[in-house]
Amino acid sequence: MDFKSINKFWISFGDSFRADNTHVKIPAIRSANDFRAMLEPSNSDLFSGKNVVIFLDEFDLLCKAPPAVIDSVLNLFRGIKHKRDTYLLQVPTRLRLIVKD
């Protein structure tokens, strides 16, 4: 992931997300809004009408990102969590962040 700026992060995240999920025709992700839009019910055909579970490996790397990038990512997931009934993403009611030294 490229953490130099919000734009660079979302572009690199989107490219990586698509590369790791070639079994799904994921649209280009260039922003938090693109990622959020992909998870709206109108795109359920992307996921064969099923809800989505995402596992983020090495999420702790986000701690090294600039505050603007951290805010962008966490605000996205927080927004989805608070409106979970309107997205295809399954979000647990409690999220725990474990940081290792």
CNS distance restraints for C-alpha pairs under 8 A (distance, minus, plus):
assign (resid   1 and name CA) (resid   9 and name CA) 6.19 0.50 0.50
assign (resid   1 and name CA) (resid  12 and name CA) 5.45 0.50 0.50
assign (resid   1 and name CA) (resid  13 and name CA) 6.06 0.50 0.50
assign (resid   1 and name CA) (resid  16 and name CA) 7.94 0.50 0.50
assign (resid   2 and name CA) (resid   8 and name CA) 5.76 0.50 0.50
assign (resid   2 and name CA) (resid   9 and name CA) 4.95 0.50 0.50
assign (resid   2 and name CA) (resid  12 and name CA) 5.95 0.50 0.50
assign (resid   2 and name CA) (resid  13 and name CA) 7.93 0.50 0.50
assign (resid   3 and name CA) (resid   8 and name CA) 6.65 0.50 0.50
assign (resid   3 and name CA) (resid   9 and name CA) 5.11 0.50 0.50
assign (resid   3 and name CA) (resid  62 and name CA) 7.99 0.50 0.50
assign (resid   3 and name CA) (resid  65 and name CA) 5.33 0.50 0.50
assign (resid   3 and name CA) (resid  66 and name CA) 7.01 0.50 0.50
assign (resid   3 and name CA) (resid  69 and name CA) 6.92 0.50 0.50
assign (resid   4 and name CA) (resid   8 and name CA) 6.43 0.50 0.50
assign (resid   4 and name CA) (resid   9 and name CA) 6.99 0.50 0.50
assign (resid   4 and name CA) (resid  65 and name CA) 7.35 0.50 0.50
assign (resid   4 and name CA) (resid  66 and name CA) 7.22 0.50 0.50
assign (resid   5 and name CA) (resid   9 and name CA) 6.02 0.50 0.50
assign (resid   5 and name CA) (resid  66 and name CA) 7.45 0.50 0.50
assign (resid   5 and name CA) (resid  68 and name CA) 7.59 0.50 0.50
assign (resid   5 and name CA) (resid  69 and name CA) 6.46 0.50 0.50
assign (resid   6 and name CA) (resid  10 and name CA) 6.27 0.50 0.50
assign (resid   6 and name CA) (resid  31 and name CA) 7.99 0.50 0.50
assign (resid   6 and name CA) (resid  68 and name CA) 6.66 0.50 0.50
assign (resid   6 and name CA) (resid  69 and name CA) 5.00 0.50 0.50
assign (resid   6 and name CA) (resid  72 and name CA) 7.17 0.50 0.50
assign (resid   7 and name CA) (resid  11 and name CA) 6.20 0.50 0.50
assign (resid   7 and name CA) (resid  30 and name CA) 7.03 0.50 0.50
assign (resid   7 and name CA) (resid  31 and name CA) 6.63 0.50 0.50
assign (resid   8 and name CA) (resid  12 and name CA) 6.07 0.50 0.50
assign (resid   9 and name CA) (resid  13 and name CA) 5.89 0.50 0.50
assign (resid   9 and name CA) (resid  69 and name CA) 7.17 0.50 0.50
assign (resid  10 and name CA) (resid  14 and name CA) 5.82 0.50 0.50
assign (resid  10 and name CA) (resid  29 and name CA) 6.81 0.50 0.50
assign (resid  10 and name CA) (resid  30 and name CA) 5.25 0.50 0.50
assign (resid  10 and name CA) (resid  31 and name CA) 5.06 0.50 0.50
assign (resid  10 and name CA) (resid  32 and name CA) 6.68 0.50 0.50
assign (resid  11 and name CA) (resid  15 and name CA) 6.13 0.50 0.50
assign (resid  11 and name CA) (resid  29 and name CA) 6.32 0.50 0.50
assign (resid  11 and name CA) (resid  30 and name CA) 4.60 0.50 0.50
assign (resid  11 and name CA) (resid  31 and name CA) 6.88 0.50 0.50
assign (resid  12 and name CA) (resid  16 and name CA) 6.08 0.50 0.50
assign (resid  13 and name CA) (resid  17 and name CA) 5.90 0.50 0.50
assign (resid  13 and name CA) (resid  29 and name CA) 7.72 0.50 0.50
assign (resid  14 and name CA) (resid  18 and name CA) 6.09 0.50 0.50
assign (resid  14 and name CA) (resid  28 and name CA) 6.53 0.50 0.50
assign (resid  14 and name CA) (resid  29 and name CA) 4.50 0.50 0.50
assign (resid  14 and name CA) (resid  30 and name CA) 6.30 0.50 0.50
assign (resid  14 and name CA) (resid  35 and name CA) 7.88 0.50 0.50
assign (resid  15 and name CA) (resid  19 and name CA) 6.13 0.50 0.50
assign (resid  15 and name CA) (resid  28 and name CA) 7.51 0.50 0.50
assign (resid  15 and name CA) (resid  29 and name CA) 7.22 0.50 0.50
assign (resid  16 and name CA) (resid  20 and name CA) 6.06 0.50 0.50
assign (resid  17 and name CA) (resid  21 and name CA) 6.26 0.50 0.50
assign (resid  18 and name CA) (resid  22 and name CA) 6.23 0.50 0.50
assign (resid  18 and name CA) (resid  25 and name CA) 7.89 0.50 0.50
assign (resid  18 and name CA) (resid  26 and name CA) 5.87 0.50 0.50
assign (resid  18 and name CA) (resid  27 and name CA) 7.81 0.50 0.50
assign (resid  18 and name CA) (resid  28 and name CA) 7.77 0.50 0.50
assign (resid  21 and name CA) (resid  26 and name CA) 7.65 0.50 0.50
assign (resid  22 and name CA) (resid  26 and name CA) 7.90 0.50 0.50
assign (resid  24 and name CA) (resid  46 and name CA) 6.57 0.50 0.50
assign (resid  24 and name CA) (resid  47 and name CA) 7.00 0.50 0.50
assign (resid  25 and name CA) (resid  46 and name CA) 6.42 0.50 0.50
assign (resid  26 and name CA) (resid  38 and name CA) 7.79 0.50 0.50
assign (resid  26 and name CA) (resid  46 and name CA) 7.14 0.50 0.50
assign (resid  27 and name CA) (resid  38 and name CA) 7.38 0.50 0.50
assign (resid  28 and name CA) (resid  34 and name CA) 7.59 0.50 0.50
assign (resid  29 and name CA) (resid  34 and name CA) 5.18 0.50 0.50
assign (resid  29 and name CA) (resid  35 and name CA) 5.82 0.50 0.50
assign (resid  30 and name CA) (resid  34 and name CA) 6.19 0.50 0.50
assign (resid  30 and name CA) (resid  35 and name CA) 7.85 0.50 0.50
assign (resid  31 and name CA) (resid  35 and name CA) 6.53 0.50 0.50
assign (resid  32 and name CA) (resid  36 and name CA) 6.12 0.50 0.50
assign (resid  32 and name CA) (resid  72 and name CA) 7.05 0.50 0.50
assign (resid  32 and name CA) (resid  73 and name CA) 7.32 0.50 0.50
assign (resid  32 and name CA) (resid  76 and name CA) 6.51 0.50 0.50
assign (resid  33 and name CA) (resid  37 and name CA) 5.92 0.50 0.50
assign (resid  34 and name CA) (resid  38 and name CA) 6.20 0.50 0.50
assign (resid  35 and name CA) (resid  39 and name CA) 6.79 0.50 0.50
assign (resid  36 and name CA) (resid  40 and name CA) 6.78 0.50 0.50
assign (resid  36 and name CA) (resid  76 and name CA) 7.35 0.50 0.50
assign (resid  36 and name CA) (resid  80 and name CA) 7.72 0.50 0.50
assign (resid  37 and name CA) (resid  43 and name CA) 7.94 0.50 0.50
assign (resid  38 and name CA) (resid  43 and name CA) 6.12 0.50 0.50
assign (resid  39 and name CA) (resid  43 and name CA) 6.58 0.50 0.50
assign (resid  39 and name CA) (resid  44 and name CA) 7.61 0.50 0.50
assign (resid  39 and name CA) (resid  87 and name CA) 5.46 0.50 0.50
assign (resid  39 and name CA) (resid  88 and name CA) 5.19 0.50 0.50
assign (resid  39 and name CA) (resid  89 and name CA) 6.29 0.50 0.50
assign (resid  40 and name CA) (resid  44 and name CA) 7.21 0.50 0.50
assign (resid  40 and name CA) (resid  86 and name CA) 6.69 0.50 0.50
assign (resid  40 and name CA) (resid  87 and name CA) 4.85 0.50 0.50
assign (resid  40 and name CA) (resid  88 and name CA) 6.05 0.50 0.50
assign (resid  41 and name CA) (resid  86 and name CA) 6.91 0.50 0.50
assign (resid  41 and name CA) (resid  87 and name CA) 5.98 0.50 0.50
assign (resid  41 and name CA) (resid  88 and name CA) 6.05 0.50 0.50
assign (resid  43 and name CA) (resid  47 and name CA) 7.66 0.50 0.50
assign (resid  44 and name CA) (resid  48 and name CA) 6.25 0.50 0.50
assign (resid  44 and name CA) (resid  49 and name CA) 4.67 0.50 0.50
assign (resid  44 and name CA) (resid  50 and name CA) 6.82 0.50 0.50
assign (resid  44 and name CA) (resid  51 and name CA) 7.95 0.50 0.50
assign (resid  44 and name CA) (resid  88 and name CA) 7.19 0.50 0.50
assign (resid  45 and name CA) (resid  49 and name CA) 5.44 0.50 0.50
assign (resid  47 and name CA) (resid  51 and name CA) 7.25 0.50 0.50
assign (resid  47 and name CA) (resid  52 and name CA) 7.38 0.50 0.50
assign (resid  50 and name CA) (resid  88 and name CA) 7.40 0.50 0.50
assign (resid  51 and name CA) (resid  88 and name CA) 4.70 0.50 0.50
assign (resid  51 and name CA) (resid  89 and name CA) 5.77 0.50 0.50
assign (resid  51 and name CA) (resid  90 and name CA) 6.50 0.50 0.50
assign (resid  52 and name CA) (resid  88 and name CA) 5.67 0.50 0.50
assign (resid  52 and name CA) (resid  89 and name CA) 4.60 0.50 0.50
assign (resid  52 and name CA) (resid  90 and name CA) 5.94 0.50 0.50
assign (resid  53 and name CA) (resid  89 and name CA) 5.92 0.50 0.50
assign (resid  53 and name CA) (resid  90 and name CA) 5.57 0.50 0.50
assign (resid  53 and name CA) (resid  91 and name CA) 7.78 0.50 0.50
assign (resid  54 and name CA) (resid  89 and name CA) 7.65 0.50 0.50
assign (resid  60 and name CA) (resid  64 and name CA) 7.92 0.50 0.50
assign (resid  60 and name CA) (resid  99 and name CA) 6.57 0.50 0.50
assign (resid  61 and name CA) (resid  65 and name CA) 7.27 0.50 0.50
assign (resid  62 and name CA) (resid  70 and name CA) 6.36 0.50 0.50
assign (resid  63 and name CA) (resid  70 and name CA) 7.30 0.50 0.50
assign (resid  65 and name CA) (resid  69 and name CA) 6.15 0.50 0.50
assign (resid  65 and name CA) (resid  70 and name CA) 6.30 0.50 0.50
assign (resid  66 and name CA) (resid  70 and name CA) 6.51 0.50 0.50
assign (resid  67 and name CA) (resid  71 and name CA) 6.02 0.50 0.50
assign (resid  68 and name CA) (resid  72 and name CA) 6.16 0.50 0.50
assign (resid  69 and name CA) (resid  73 and name CA) 6.35 0.50 0.50
assign (resid  70 and name CA) (resid  74 and name CA) 6.06 0.50 0.50
assign (resid  71 and name CA) (resid  75 and name CA) 5.64 0.50 0.50
assign (resid  72 and name CA) (resid  76 and name CA) 6.16 0.50 0.50
assign (resid  73 and name CA) (resid  77 and name CA) 6.50 0.50 0.50
assign (resid  74 and name CA) (resid  78 and name CA) 5.94 0.50 0.50
assign (resid  75 and name CA) (resid  79 and name CA) 5.91 0.50 0.50
assign (resid  76 and name CA) (resid  80 and name CA) 6.29 0.50 0.50
assign (resid  77 and name CA) (resid  81 and name CA) 5.98 0.50 0.50
assign (resid  78 and name CA) (resid  82 and name CA) 6.20 0.50 0.50
assign (resid  79 and name CA) (resid  83 and name CA) 6.34 0.50 0.50
assign (resid  80 and name CA) (resid  84 and name CA) 5.34 0.50 0.50
assign (resid  80 and name CA) (resid  87 and name CA) 6.85 0.50 0.50
assign (resid  80 and name CA) (resid  89 and name CA) 7.81 0.50 0.50
assign (resid  80 and name CA) (resid  91 and name CA) 7.78 0.50 0.50
assign (resid  81 and name CA) (resid  91 and name CA) 5.83 0.50 0.50
assign (resid  81 and name CA) (resid  92 and name CA) 7.79 0.50 0.50
assign (resid  81 and name CA) (resid  93 and name CA) 7.53 0.50 0.50
assign (resid  83 and name CA) (resid  87 and name CA) 7.19 0.50 0.50
assign (resid  84 and name CA) (resid  88 and name CA) 7.74 0.50 0.50
assign (resid  84 and name CA) (resid  89 and name CA) 7.14 0.50 0.50
assign (resid  84 and name CA) (resid  90 and name CA) 7.18 0.50 0.50
assign (resid  84 and name CA) (resid  91 and name CA) 6.82 0.50 0.50
